Amino acid sequence: MLSPDKNPARVDLSRDGAPEADFIDFDKLLAIARRQWRPVAVSAGIFAILGAVYVLTSVAQYTADTTVLIDRSDNQVIRQLGDPGQLDDDEGTVLSQLELLKSDSIAYAVVDKLKLTENSEFMAPNKSLFSISNVKSVLNVKSWFAHDDVTADDKDAKRRAAAGTIVGNIDVERVGRSYVLDLSYTSPSPDLARNIASAIADVYLLDKLNSKYEATRRAGDWLQQRIEELRQQALATDLAVQKFRTEHGLVESGTGTLLSEQQLSELTKQLITAQGDTAKAQARYDRIKSIIDAHQTDAIVTDVLDSSISNDLRKKYLEASKLEAEISSRLGPDHVQAVRLRAEMDEYSRLMFEELNRIAESYQSELQVAQSRETSLRNSVDQATGIAASNGETQVQLRELERTRDTYKNLYQNFLERYQEAIQQQSFPITAARVISAAQTPTAPSAPKRSLIIAFAAIFGCGVGAGIGAFREFRDRYFRNGDDVREMLDIEYLGVMPMIENNVEDATPTDPANTRSIAKGSTAVTYAEMHPLSAFAETIRNAKLSIDVSNSSQRCKVVGIVSSLPGEGKSTTSINFAKLLAVQGARCLLIDADMRNPGATRVIGRHADAGLLEALVDNRPLKDLVMFDAATKLMFLPMVARRRVPHSAELLASPAMEQLLETARQNFDYVIIDLPPLTPVVDARAVTSKVDAFVFVIEWGKTSRKVAQSSLLLDPDLYAKCVGAILTKVDPVKMKLYRSFGSSEYYYKRYSRYYTEGP
């Protein structure tokens, strides 16, 4: 791990791909589609062919449809026996009928009705190669090892097979939210499809009728047993009531109440009437008594008006009073006639009050009679009340017995009525469903839908191919463009070096007269020299510029060319880099420092007899060991490995190596060191302190991102000096598929013609 205060790492080791975007990157999706269209197309083509084969080998299927309406008025007796307030589950009812139509009981009934076990056309096996039954039989592993003990003449086996065929080919669906069920049956024969569909509907209706009959029959039988029980219980409770009445003397009147209660009611009414009569007589007597006591001669009493004696006396009194008034007014009040008339008036008054006393005595007699009757009735009511009160506790038990009797009586009547309804229901052949659309013979096959199956197979193949492509993209752990370099390594992207087809290496020195002349090598190591305006050469110039900018104060730049793994094009890059610098006029020295696998020496210095190892071990001067290219003026210090060097890292880190580089700094502008790869050996880290800049070489599409990350982070100093990375062995055709909008690769085709190929 790097310390946070010294050259912190610029790479997040947990990152293995592009940073997550906050939105969908359509450019990347299009790029993925361009890269992975081949597996998608191949998969779509394969599945389309399979779909076509299925269509060509499949047997045409015909579907006959019929619709059935469910009647919601069924099973009235059963619903009446249940809770009247309970609501039916409409959804559950319809779904139950749907499952009933697809049940084995219906299928067996259809098989028996149409005698399908004897129908050779129905019992014939499906000739389709990819039929569902054939596929199931192949996928059924248990059937591979099962012993077939069923003979061809086994009727039960045929019946089960026929029922299974019907269940497998029937389809029932509910039409919207209605009570209509759409029933369809599919068969290779259109006539057979129509007959079976019609038979299923008929069997379903018959099953509903039979189930209704069985339900009402079972309800009737149960009701009959229950009615007999209720009848016995009603008789027993009624007998208990009558026995209790007899034992306790509770005699009923004709109105249904007890006789004592009726007598008490009648006596109470008579007492109320007697009390009214007594009050009336008392009022009449009090009135006439007050008149007599006040000596009111002009008071009016009803019996006085009805009395002829009282009327005559009053008439005579009034006539005498009138005459006395006339005489007194004419002759004076002391006249003899006036006095006589006043005496007559007094006599008349006395007689009238005597008549009133006689009437008062009659009123008093009536009052006494009324009071006597009231007293008698009151005594009778008290006696009757006592009797009723004594029977109160007994009546509580009686009412309980009567309620029990009435309950059993009502239940008996109710169940008797329901039993009569159940008997009537059995005699009514009313089904709970009806066919509203009869099955017709289909005229066109319903399956297979040829174009739809092929299209679906192609779409499914596209999906499978897309999955394969997505898996390939997910498993792509390599560097493909500059964005991968920047995101994964956080270093500068210097460019690409296309894959160069090598011809046969030419080991002939460029100057045959000089044995220390560099060999011509293959096309790959001379490509930048031969094509100075190519993208290959432009990448090297970009690397040179980055090195010059990062080490502008250095007169001589020591540049190390490294890679993660062997075979990534490190040596080829080093040779081309050095040759191009030499061609541009720089004094350049190329050192092959890979003591384990000297690739540069093997290409351009195979004929050398001494090199870097002799300079470090034997202290031989640099001028006696370098090789020279007359065409490019390039100096090359080879690595002649006659034996394995186990202490190569110590040699590269030795003072002799430092002295060698110091000598090179004094005589050259650039020193290019072809270093060993970082992952297998530690040689490159041994020389890190002596190198001014590093160029990291990555093989396009082959070097893992994790390997590149880990190899760079092994040495923080090397990582800090790394000026950038070059993608080598790039396939230009395939790389087009990884370019994204706005990247340097995207615009390369536009500017390459003007800046790399010339006008």
ChimeraX attribute file (.defattr): number of C-alpha atoms within 10 A of each C-alpha:
attribute: neighborCount
match mode: 1-to-1
recipient: residues
	/A:1	9
	/A:2	12
	/A:3	9
	/A:4	8
	/A:5	6
	/A:6	9
	/A:7	12
	/A:8	12
	/A:9	18
	/A:10	14
	/A:11	17
	/A:12	12
	/A:13	13
	/A:14	7
	/A:15	12
	/A:16	15
	/A:17	14
	/A:18	11
	/A:19	9
	/A:20	8
	/A:21	7
	/A:22	6
	/A:23	6
	/A:24	9
	/A:25	10
	/A:26	9
	/A:27	12
	/A:28	14
	/A:29	12
	/A:30	14
	/A:31	17
	/A:32	17
	/A:33	16
	/A:34	14
	/A:35	17
	/A:36	19
	/A:37	16
	/A:38	14
	/A:39	19
	/A:40	22
	/A:41	16
	/A:42	15
	/A:43	23
	/A:44	24
	/A:45	18
	/A:46	16
	/A:47	22
	/A:48	22
	/A:49	15
	/A:50	17
	/A:51	21
	/A:52	19
	/A:53	14
	/A:54	19
	/A:55	21
	/A:56	14
	/A:57	14
	/A:58	18
	/A:59	19
	/A:60	19
	/A:61	19
	/A:62	24
	/A:63	29
	/A:64	27
	/A:65	21
	/A:66	21
	/A:67	23
	/A:68	20
	/A:69	16
	/A:70	20
	/A:71	12
	/A:72	14
	/A:73	10
	/A:74	16
	/A:75	16
	/A:76	15
	/A:77	18
	/A:78	15
	/A:79	15
	/A:80	11
	/A:81	12
	/A:82	10
	/A:83	9
	/A:84	8
	/A:85	8
	/A:86	8
	/A:87	8
	/A:88	10
	/A:89	8
	/A:90	13
	/A:91	11
	/A:92	10
	/A:93	13
	/A:94	19
	/A:95	15
	/A:96	11
	/A:97	18
	/A:98	18
	/A:99	12
	/A:100	16
	/A:101	22
	/A:102	19
	/A:103	15
	/A:104	16
	/A:105	15
	/A:106	22
	/A:107	27
	/A:108	19
	/A:109	17
	/A:110	25
	/A:111	24
	/A:112	15
	/A:113	14
	/A:114	14
	/A:115	12
	/A:116	20
	/A:117	20
	/A:118	14
	/A:119	13
	/A:120	9
	/A:121	12
	/A:122	18
	/A:123	14
	/A:124	8
	/A:125	10
	/A:126	15
	/A:127	11
	/A:128	16
	/A:129	16
	/A:130	16
	/A:131	15
	/A:132	12
	/A:133	15
	/A:134	15
	/A:135	11
	/A:136	11
	/A:137	13
	/A:138	12
	/A:139	11
	/A:140	11
	/A:141	10
	/A:142	10
	/A:143	11
	/A:144	10
	/A:145	8
	/A:146	8
	/A:147	8
	/A:148	7
	/A:149	6
	/A:150	11
	/A:151	9
	/A:152	8
	/A:153	8
	/A:154	9
	/A:155	13
	/A:156	11
	/A:157	14
	/A:158	19
	/A:159	19
	/A:160	16
	/A:161	15
	/A:162	23
	/A:163	23
	/A:164	15
	/A:165	16
	/A:166	26
	/A:167	18
	/A:168	14
	/A:169	14
	/A:170	21
	/A:171	17
	/A:172	19
	/A:173	14
	/A:174	17
	/A:175	11
	/A:176	8
	/A:177	9
	/A:178	12
	/A:179	20
	/A:180	20
	/A:181	23
	/A:182	17
	/A:183	25
	/A:184	23
	/A:185	27
	/A:186	26
	/A:187	24
	/A:188	18
	/A:189	18
	/A:190	21
	/A:191	17
	/A:192	22
	/A:193	27
	/A:194	25
	/A:195	18
	/A:196	25
	/A:197	28
	/A:198	25
	/A:199	20
	/A:200	26
	/A:201	23
	/A:202	17
	/A:203	20
	/A:204	25
	/A:205	20
	/A:206	15
	/A:207	18
	/A:208	19
	/A:209	20
	/A:210	15
	/A:211	15
	/A:212	23
	/A:213	21
	/A:214	13
	/A:215	18
	/A:216	25
	/A:217	16
	/A:218	14
	/A:219	18
	/A:220	22
	/A:221	15
	/A:222	12
	/A:223	21
	/A:224	17
	/A:225	10
	/A:226	16
	/A:227	20
	/A:228	14
	/A:229	13
	/A:230	21
	/A:231	16
	/A:232	12
	/A:233	18
	/A:234	21
	/A:235	13
	/A:236	13
	/A:237	20
	/A:238	18
	/A:239	13
	/A:240	15
	/A:241	19
	/A:242	15
	/A:243	12
	/A:244	17
	/A:245	16
	/A:246	10
	/A:247	8
	/A:248	12
	/A:249	12
	/A:250	19
	/A:251	15
	/A:252	14
	/A:253	13
	/A:254	9
	/A:255	8
	/A:256	9
	/A:257	12
	/A:258	18
	/A:259	17
	/A:260	18
	/A:261	20
	/A:262	17
	/A:263	17
	/A:264	20
	/A:265	15
	/A:266	13
	/A:267	20
	/A:268	19
	/A:269	13
	/A:270	17
	/A:271	21
	/A:272	14
	/A:273	14
	/A:274	21
	/A:275	17
	/A:276	14
	/A:277	19
	/A:278	19
	/A:279	15
	/A:280	15
	/A:281	20
	/A:282	18
	/A:283	14
	/A:284	17
	/A:285	20
	/A:286	14
	/A:287	14
	/A:288	22
	/A:289	19
	/A:290	11
	/A:291	19
	/A:292	16
	/A:293	9
	/A:294	10
	/A:295	13
	/A:296	12
	/A:297	14
	/A:298	8
	/A:299	11
	/A:300	11
	/A:301	15
	/A:302	8
	/A:303	14
	/A:304	17
	/A:305	11
	/A:306	10
	/A:307	13
	/A:308	11
	/A:309	14
	/A:310	20
	/A:311	14
	/A:312	13
	/A:313	19
	/A:314	19
	/A:315	13
	/A:316	16
	/A:317	22
	/A:318	14
	/A:319	14
	/A:320	20
	/A:321	16
	/A:322	13
	/A:323	16
	/A:324	23
	/A:325	17
	/A:326	14
	/A:327	18
	/A:328	17
	/A:329	11
	/A:330	10
	/A:331	13
	/A:332	15
	/A:333	16
	/A:334	11
	/A:335	14
	/A:336	13
	/A:337	16
	/A:338	22
	/A:339	16
	/A:340	13
	/A:341	21
	/A:342	19
	/A:343	13
	/A:344	17
	/A:345	21
	/A:346	12
	/A:347	13
	/A:348	21
	/A:349	19
	/A:350	15
	/A:351	16
	/A:352	21
	/A:353	18
	/A:354	14
	/A:355	17
	/A:356	20
	/A:357	16
	/A:358	12
	/A:359	19
	/A:360	21
	/A:361	15
	/A:362	13
	/A:363	22
	/A:364	18
	/A:365	13
	/A:366	19
	/A:367	21
	/A:368	15
	/A:369	14
	/A:370	21
	/A:371	18
	/A:372	14
	/A:373	18
	/A:374	21
	/A:375	14
	/A:376	13
	/A:377	21
	/A:378	19
	/A:379	14
	/A:380	17
	/A:381	21
	/A:382	14
	/A:383	13
	/A:384	20
	/A:385	19
	/A:386	13
	/A:387	14
	/A:388	19
	/A:389	13
	/A:390	11
	/A:391	17
	/A:392	12
	/A:393	10
	/A:394	15
	/A:395	19
	/A:396	11
	/A:397	13
	/A:398	19
	/A:399	12
	/A:400	12
	/A:401	19
	/A:402	17
	/A:403	14
	/A:404	16
	/A:405	20
	/A:406	15
	/A:407	16
	/A:408	21
	/A:409	18
	/A:410	13
	/A:411	16
	/A:412	20
	/A:413	15
	/A:414	12
	/A:415	19
	/A:416	19
	/A:417	12
	/A:418	19
	/A:419	22
	/A:420	13
	/A:421	15
	/A:422	23
	/A:423	15
	/A:424	11
	/A:425	20
	/A:426	18
	/A:427	10
	/A:428	10
	/A:429	11
	/A:430	15
	/A:431	21
	/A:432	19
	/A:433	21
	/A:434	18
	/A:435	18
	/A:436	12
	/A:437	14
	/A:438	14
	/A:439	23
	/A:440	17
	/A:441	17
	/A:442	18
	/A:443	11
	/A:444	11
	/A:445	18
	/A:446	15
	/A:447	17
	/A:448	16
	/A:449	13
	/A:450	15
	/A:451	12
	/A:452	11
	/A:453	18
	/A:454	20
	/A:455	17
	/A:456	16
	/A:457	22
	/A:458	25
	/A:459	18
	/A:460	16
	/A:461	23
	/A:462	23
	/A:463	15
	/A:464	17
	/A:465	22
	/A:466	22
	/A:467	14
	/A:468	16
	/A:469	20
	/A:470	15
	/A:471	11
	/A:472	13
	/A:473	13
	/A:474	10
	/A:475	9
	/A:476	15
	/A:477	17
	/A:478	21
	/A:479	20
	/A:480	23
	/A:481	24
	/A:482	23
	/A:483	18
	/A:484	17
	/A:485	23
	/A:486	16
	/A:487	18
	/A:488	23
	/A:489	25
	/A:490	16
	/A:491	19
	/A:492	20
	/A:493	22
	/A:494	25
	/A:495	24
	/A:496	27
	/A:497	26
	/A:498	19
	/A:499	16
	/A:500	16
	/A:501	10
	/A:502	11
	/A:503	10
	/A:504	9
	/A:505	16
	/A:506	14
	/A:507	17
	/A:508	17
	/A:509	23
	/A:510	20
	/A:511	16
	/A:512	11
	/A:513	8
	/A:514	12
	/A:515	16
	/A:516	21
	/A:517	24
	/A:518	30
	/A:519	26
	/A:520	19
	/A:521	23
	/A:522	19
	/A:523	17
	/A:524	21
	/A:525	24
	/A:526	17
	/A:527	19
	/A:528	27
	/A:529	25
	/A:530	13
	/A:531	15
	/A:532	18
	/A:533	16
	/A:534	20
	/A:535	20
	/A:536	24
	/A:537	23
	/A:538	20
	/A:539	21
	/A:540	25
	/A:541	18
	/A:542	16
	/A:543	23
	/A:544	21
	/A:545	15
	/A:546	19
	/A:547	22
	/A:548	17
	/A:549	11
	/A:550	16
	/A:551	17
	/A:552	12
	/A:553	9
	/A:554	12
	/A:555	13
	/A:556	21
	/A:557	24
	/A:558	25
	/A:559	25
	/A:560	28
	/A:561	24
	/A:562	29
	/A:563	30
	/A:564	25
	/A:565	22
	/A:566	17
	/A:567	13
	/A:568	21
	/A:569	22
	/A:570	27
	/A:571	28
	/A:572	21
	/A:573	25
	/A:574	27
	/A:575	29
	/A:576	20
	/A:577	26
	/A:578	28
	/A:579	27
	/A:580	26
	/A:581	25
	/A:582	22
	/A:583	17
	/A:584	11
	/A:585	13
	/A:586	17
	/A:587	19
	/A:588	28
	/A:589	28
	/A:590	24
	/A:591	26
	/A:592	28
	/A:593	29
	/A:594	24
	/A:595	25
	/A:596	17
	/A:597	17
	/A:598	21
	/A:599	24
	/A:600	27
	/A:601	27
	/A:602	20
	/A:603	21
	/A:604	27
	/A:605	31
	/A:606	20
	/A:607	19
	/A:608	21
	/A:609	15
	/A:610	20
	/A:611	25
	/A:612	27
	/A:613	23
	/A:614	16
	/A:615	20
	/A:616	20
	/A:617	12
	/A:618	10
	/A:619	14
	/A:620	16
	/A:621	13
	/A:622	18
	/A:623	11
	/A:624	12
	/A:625	21
	/A:626	23
	/A:627	27
	/A:628	23
	/A:629	20
	/A:630	14
	/A:631	13
	/A:632	19
	/A:633	17
	/A:634	25
	/A:635	25
	/A:636	29
	/A:637	27
	/A:638	31
	/A:639	29
	/A:640	21
	/A:641	18
	/A:642	9
	/A:643	8
	/A:644	10
	/A:645	12
	/A:646	10
	/A:647	10
	/A:648	20
	/A:649	17
	/A:650	14
	/A:651	21
	/A:652	25
	/A:653	18
	/A:654	15
	/A:655	12
	/A:656	16
	/A:657	21
	/A:658	18
	/A:659	13
	/A:660	17
	/A:661	18
	/A:662	14
	/A:663	13
	/A:664	20
	/A:665	18
	/A:666	10
	/A:667	14
	/A:668	17
	/A:669	20
	/A:670	22
	/A:671	25
	/A:672	26
	/A:673	26
	/A:674	27
	/A:675	27
	/A:676	29
	/A:677	26
	/A:678	22
	/A:679	18
	/A:680	11
	/A:681	14
	/A:682	16
	/A:683	24
	/A:684	28
	/A:685	21
	/A:686	16
	/A:687	21
	/A:688	20
	/A:689	14
	/A:690	17
	/A:691	19
	/A:692	20
	/A:693	26
	/A:694	26
	/A:695	26
	/A:696	25
	/A:697	28
	/A:698	30
	/A:699	26
	/A:700	23
	/A:701	20
	/A:702	15
	/A:703	20
	/A:704	17
	/A:705	22
	/A:706	16
	/A:707	16
	/A:708	23
	/A:709	19
	/A:710	16
	/A:711	18
	/A:712	23
	/A:713	20
	/A:714	16
	/A:715	18
	/A:716	19
	/A:717	15
	/A:718	23
	/A:719	23
	/A:720	17
	/A:721	20
	/A:722	24
	/A:723	26
	/A:724	24
	/A:725	26
	/A:726	28
	/A:727	26
	/A:728	24
	/A:729	19
	/A:730	19
	/A:731	15
	/A:732	12
	/A:733	9
	/A:734	13
	/A:735	16
	/A:736	16
	/A:737	17
	/A:738	18
	/A:739	21
	/A:740	18
	/A:741	11
	/A:742	8
	/A:743	12
	/A:744	15
	/A:745	18
	/A:746	14
	/A:747	13
	/A:748	14
	/A:749	10
	/A:750	10
	/A:751	11
	/A:752	14
	/A:753	13
	/A:754	10
	/A:755	14
	/A:756	17
	/A:757	13
	/A:758	9
	/A:759	6
